[in-house]
């Protein structure tokens, strides 16, 4: 059982004052970030660069995954001003690529899908040409909820597989491997122009064969991008780390993913699903980002390359 952190899992922290502005902005708008709630190790780096992953629908999750530090309990009341506050905050931070995630809201009839849609629309309205990436729960596999989100036209739809199929009942007891795969496949069916993305954590006891099988399963359903990172135990109440994966192994998985045909693969100890997410934009949507600088008003959807072409 892994205990001590290896040398490659050390972080050089930026100056505290470089983080304060983002923290002040979030508190002034009563907004939550997954960076804080999930105790992400990349928070200091991201916030010092004026980036953050917005977490809508409150900071209390209705599910209890074995790896996640977000608090569990009854969901908070949905804030009608939240979509606009997210958009205004992203605008003030000068974001070109924004990631919006949420806690699971099994208590809501629409699982929180409508709040995602309102947030996407608010972002597109307030910040023309912005790339919106959503990282949603599985909505219990409800197609109508997926359609609500897709109809708001996010550029990227992310839903994490998190771990290999064998470990799902331990790591994600209220989720299903097949349900996650089904959601990602359905999003492509609903709107082939939306890029799909998923991520998994290593170090929970999975084997190399299982990791490769998971990547193969994601490619079979047309997923465009994948992130692979090291699981870090947030508290002693959470699942223990079985193994700290060496950076060379992460590099090997990145090469394997690229050879499989993923348009974008990020693999490394500190990689998280939304960490440095704009790198995906810079690689896959480079042409669109360059046009943003010279075009004042152009319908947003026409600037994107065909995501479906990446899935062939």
Long-range contacts (C-beta under 8 A, 24 or more apart in sequence): 1-240, 1-241, 1-242, 2-203, 2-240, 2-241, 2-242, 2-243, 2-244, 5-244, 6-244, 6-246, 8-246, 8-247, 8-269, 9-230, 9-232, 9-244, 9-269, 9-270, 11-41, 11-44, 11-45, 11-270, 13-44, 14-44, 14-45, 14-48, 15-48, 18-47, 18-48, 19-43, 19-44, 19-47, 19-48, 21-50, 22-47, 22-50, 22-52, 22-93, 23-47, 25-89, 25-92, 25-93, 26-52, 26-89, 29-85, 29-86, 29-88, 29-89, 30-79, 30-85, 31-55, 31-82, 31-85, 31-86, 31-89, 32-56, 32-58, 32-59, 34-70, 34-101, 34-274, 37-69, 37-70, 37-71, 37-103, 38-68, 38-69, 38-70, 38-234, 39-69, 39-234, 40-272, 40-275, 41-232, 41-270, 42-270, 42-272, 42-275, 46-275, 46-276, 50-93, 50-94, 50-95, 51-93, 51-95, 51-278, 52-93, 53-99, 53-100, 53-101, 53-135, 53-274, 53-277, 54-86, 54-89, 54-90, 54-98, 54-99, 54-100, 54-101, 54-119, 55-100, 55-101, 55-102, 55-103, 56-82, 56-83, 56-86, 56-100, 56-101, 56-102, 56-112, 56-115, 56-116, 56-119, 57-82, 57-102, 57-103, 57-105, 57-108, 57-112, 57-115, 58-103, 58-105, 59-103, 60-103, 61-103, 61-104, 62-103, 62-104, 62-105, 62-106, 62-107, 63-104, 63-106, 63-137, 63-174, 63-175, 64-173, 64-174, 65-162, 65-171, 65-172, 65-173, 65-174, 65-175, 66-170, 66-171, 66-172, 66-173, 66-238, 66-239, 67-162, 67-171, 67-201, 67-204, 67-231, 67-234, 67-238, 67-239, 68-234, 68-238, 69-234, 69-235, 69-238, 70-103, 74-107, 75-103, 75-105, 75-107, 75-108, 78-108, 78-112, 78-115, 82-115, 82-119, 83-115, 83-118, 83-119, 83-121, 83-122, 84-122, 84-126, 86-119, 86-122, 86-123, 87-119, 87-122, 87-123, 87-125, 87-126, 87-127, 88-126, 90-123, 90-126, 90-127, 90-130, 91-126, 91-127, 95-127, 95-130, 96-129, 96-130, 96-131, 96-278, 96-281, 96-289, 96-292, 97-130, 97-131, 97-133, 97-277, 97-278, 97-280, 97-281, 98-123, 98-127, 98-130, 98-131, 98-132, 98-133, 99-133, 99-134, 99-135, 99-158, 99-274, 99-277, 100-132, 100-133, 100-134, 100-135, 101-134, 101-135, 101-136, 101-274, 102-135, 102-136, 102-137, 103-137, 104-137, 104-138, 104-174, 105-137, 106-140, 106-174, 110-144, 110-145, 110-148, 111-137, 111-139, 111-140, 111-142, 111-145, 112-137, 113-139, 113-144, 113-145, 113-146, 113-148, 113-149, 114-148, 116-148, 116-149, 116-152, 117-148, 117-149, 117-151, 117-152, 118-152, 120-149, 120-152, 120-153, 120-154, 121-152, 124-153, 124-300, 128-297, 128-300, 129-288, 129-292, 129-295, 129-298, 129-300, 129-303, 131-155, 131-156, 131-278, 131-281, 131-285, 131-288, 131-289, 132-156, 133-157, 133-158, 133-197, 133-274, 133-277, 133-280, 134-158, 135-159, 135-160, 135-273, 135-274, 138-175, 138-176, 138-179, 138-180, 138-183, 139-183, 140-179, 141-176, 141-179, 141-182, 141-183, 143-186, 146-183, 146-186, 146-187, 146-190, 147-190, 150-187, 150-190, 150-191, 150-194, 153-191, 153-194, 153-300, 153-301, 154-194, 155-194, 155-195, 155-285, 155-304, 156-194, 156-195, 156-196, 156-197, 156-225, 156-280, 157-184, 157-187, 157-194, 157-195, 157-196, 157-197, 158-196, 158-197, 158-198, 158-199, 158-273, 158-274, 159-183, 159-184, 159-187, 159-196, 159-197, 159-198, 160-198, 160-199, 160-200, 160-273, 161-198, 161-199, 161-200, 161-214, 161-218, 162-199, 162-200, 162-201, 163-200, 163-201, 163-204, 163-206, 164-200, 164-206, 164-207, 164-210, 164-211, 164-213, 164-214, 165-210, 165-213, 165-214, 166-206, 166-210, 167-204, 167-205, 167-206, 170-204, 170-239, 171-204, 171-239, 181-217, 181-218, 181-221, 184-218, 184-221, 184-222, 184-223, 185-221, 185-222, 188-221, 188-222, 188-308, 188-311, 192-306, 192-307, 192-308, 192-311, 193-301, 193-304, 193-306, 193-307, 193-308, 194-307, 195-224, 195-225, 195-263, 195-280, 195-284, 195-307, 195-310, 196-222, 196-223, 196-224, 196-225, 196-307, 197-223, 197-224, 197-225, 197-226, 197-227, 197-264, 197-273, 197-280, 198-223, 198-225, 198-226, 198-227, 198-273, 199-226, 199-227, 199-228, 199-229, 199-271, 199-272, 199-273, 200-226, 200-227, 200-228, 200-229, 201-228, 201-229, 201-230, 201-231, 202-228, 202-229, 202-230, 202-231, 202-243, 202-245, 202-249, 202-250, 203-230, 203-231, 203-241, 203-242, 203-243, 203-244, 203-245, 204-231, 204-239, 204-241, 204-242, 205-242, 205-243, 211-253, 212-256, 215-253, 215-256, 215-257, 215-260, 215-262, 216-260, 218-262, 219-260, 219-261, 219-262, 222-308, 222-311, 223-262, 223-311, 224-262, 224-263, 224-264, 224-284, 224-307, 224-310, 224-311, 225-262, 225-263, 225-264, 225-265, 225-266, 225-280, 225-284, 226-257, 226-262, 226-264, 226-265, 226-266, 227-265, 227-266, 227-267, 227-271, 227-272, 227-273, 227-275, 228-253, 228-254, 228-257, 228-265, 228-266, 228-267, 228-268, 228-271, 229-267, 229-268, 229-269, 229-270, 229-271, 229-272, 229-273, 229-275, 230-268, 230-269, 230-270, 230-271, 244-269, 245-269, 263-310, 284-310
